[in-house]
Amino acid sequence: MTDNVRVRFAPSPTGPLHIGGVRTALFNYLFAKKHKGTFILRIEDTDQNRYVEGAEDYIIEALNWCHIPYDEGPNKNEKYGPYRQSERKHLYQEYAQRLIDSGNAYYAFDTTESLDHHRKDHESKGKTFIYNWHNRKLLLNSISLSKEETQAKLDAGEDYVIRFKSPENQILELNDLVRGAITIDTNILDDKVLFKSDGMPTYHLANIVDDHLMKITHVIRGEEWLPSLALHYQLYDAFGWEKPQFAHLPLLHKPSGKGKLSKRDGDKLGFPVFPLEWKDPETNEISMGYREKGYFPDALINFLAFLGWNPGTEQELFTLEELADAFDLERVHKSGARFDPDKIKWFNHQYMQMQYDDDLAESFKNSRPELNDIDVNYIALVVGMIKERATFISDFWNLSSYFFEAPKTYDEKSFAKIMTNDARELMSELSEVIKNTTDFTAENVEKDIKTWISKKEIGFGKVMQPLRLALVGAMQGPDVFEIIYMIGQQETVQRIENLSQAL
């Protein structure tokens, strides 16, 4: 492994960070931490037409919430800054000129209308128009023009682009750490645009220059960039620079397993595709976020780690440190990973059980005005009794409201089945048993009630079912005697009387 591993996550601030982008950031982070390297954030904002206000702050906040903060980037350890491409644009023209001077790139003056004409002409003949070796001499560029003609156009301020001069009749040998060896015939490659006369580079040039200047050792990015790998290899060779190693991660597929995961899939099926809630600054449309939906960041990260990677063991629950120790690019899959909204709920449930009851109680109390005057220590005891049935903190109230207030209604089916005249008489006697219990603990209440049931020689269920209904309002909840102890002697008796009087 190369010394001083340096990886980067390089999103464009064109909107909220997609969950697939979070997965890419995570894999970069894990790789860096495993090799004691550096995780860098670079904001690729060269496309100013698509720039969205607030998107950069959102990206940084999302990484921090996911517990995968960058080591180096905007306003943080700016060793090779600036880290926004819009602030680096003065660099790119110099490197574009280097490619011109070395014969690896050329000026092209073709208008949009001219190129559209060529495309339509090719389409009418059942062909695809590709700007490269086979037609570049017939188009309007510094290869077909003389030096004098080219200079005259530049001096006149005509619009131009700088295109890479892709070689003819070569076979490129590429290597990807996920996909292995790849061979490409350069004859099928087009001469990609690297730089425009407005002074802004395209992604390809800025990306390569920045990766080189920031000493990136490994480029770990999404599969959608795999078609660009041939050009990027050639650019490194054209500059005479050492290449980083490349790894292209599999796509995230829809829950159906077919096609790339999109926001529409989340909207349709009711799950977020963004880490944090996002409000579109133009339309004011609000998109769901995992944070606001009540997911634990560690659960989201654990879930994302398994989308396209596995540790080779049966273990599913990992701390971030354990993930970093186990992570290996050799175990990243080539095929796409299906996004399963139910599986992330499973992870969240597992992480719920790992949380401290005190912490959950604070969050629960802050989420419900009904709990404002309740001692948080009491709430923590309740949480400890019900969290095994919860996936989100928002589930707590439905699972535990009876610990804080008497039931206002009773489950209709259970009430109709249980509340016979005999049951009402038993509940009246049971009230006296509970009133007479001394040293009021769950154990003592249980002992007194069971002793009374034995003396009456009646079935246990004939008492416990209406008792649970009185306490909870439904046939659910933890141990009845624990509930009695928690709500207290007087409240228990009152609830039994409420049930007996209910019609």
C-alpha angles and dihedrals in degrees: 000000000000115000117248098022111213121186131172140206108209113185126171115237094232097122140316120342109263117227088246088060090051088053090051091049090048094052090049090048093049092048091050094048093046090056096037088246137137128276110208131195117209122179110219100203101150090122097074092173090068097040112127122203112244096016095110092051089048092053092051093045091049093052091048093048090050089053092241101111119173120253095210131021144084109010092349128095091330095194095149100019161188093074099192112084092216087064092050099052092110087068100055100063090059091054093044088053090051089058091048091050093049093049094246094113139028143196117260121195099181113139123232089247092053093050091047089053091053092048093050091046091053092046091053088057093046093254136119119238112232121178103219147098096323097059109013092100089058095052132074106275144110090273094059094036128067120251089254094051091048093050091048091056091048091048090050090056095242115170114260144164128213112232128196112244102231111204125247126238099004131131114217118212108209129179129207123187090220103035102031125216118005127185123202130188106222091212090077095052123099125222099258121213111250103173139015131212090246087075096253124119124221120246092266099059097037091047095053096042093048094046089052096046092045090050094237110185100185128030108204110179145140125295091248088077094056093095088058094055095090092054092045091051089051093048092054089050092046091054092042092237130146110255124235118230114263131218122178116202123218120258122259108244130209117267087261088060093239123106134356118309112255139178088256090063090055093046091049097047098032103246130116123253093188127069094226133026112270129204112199106232092214104041099022087226110155119219122200121255131201091231094055091043089062102255120149111239091228090055091051092048093047089050094047092049089064094052099099098350138069132183095228091246137088092253114116105167113074135167115227089256091052091049091053091050093049099039117113128164089218088069094053110112125238096214125073122274121234114231108227114192091191092056093056088052087054090052091048090051090052092049090047088063091053095055122101111255090227092057093047090048092055091051092045092049092049091052098054124054088200088071098053094107097036120107108251090221089061090048090051090055089052092048090053089057099048109028094090087071095045132090097179135024085242087068092061099083095054089047097046113020090114089066088064105032137017117261112268093197137020130226102268099218093046092046093051092048099043109032103082123148088261090054092052091052091048091050090053091054091043090057089060091049091053093044089055096048110115125203089028108225132138089252095051094046090049091049094049095046094047091048090052092048091051092050091051090047093222132139116275092231093057088069104028096052097056089039091056090046090052093050101039107018090233140049095267142084138079128302111330094223092053089053091050092051092047098050093038139234099286095045091048092053091046092052092050089052090048091055093046090053095046116107 
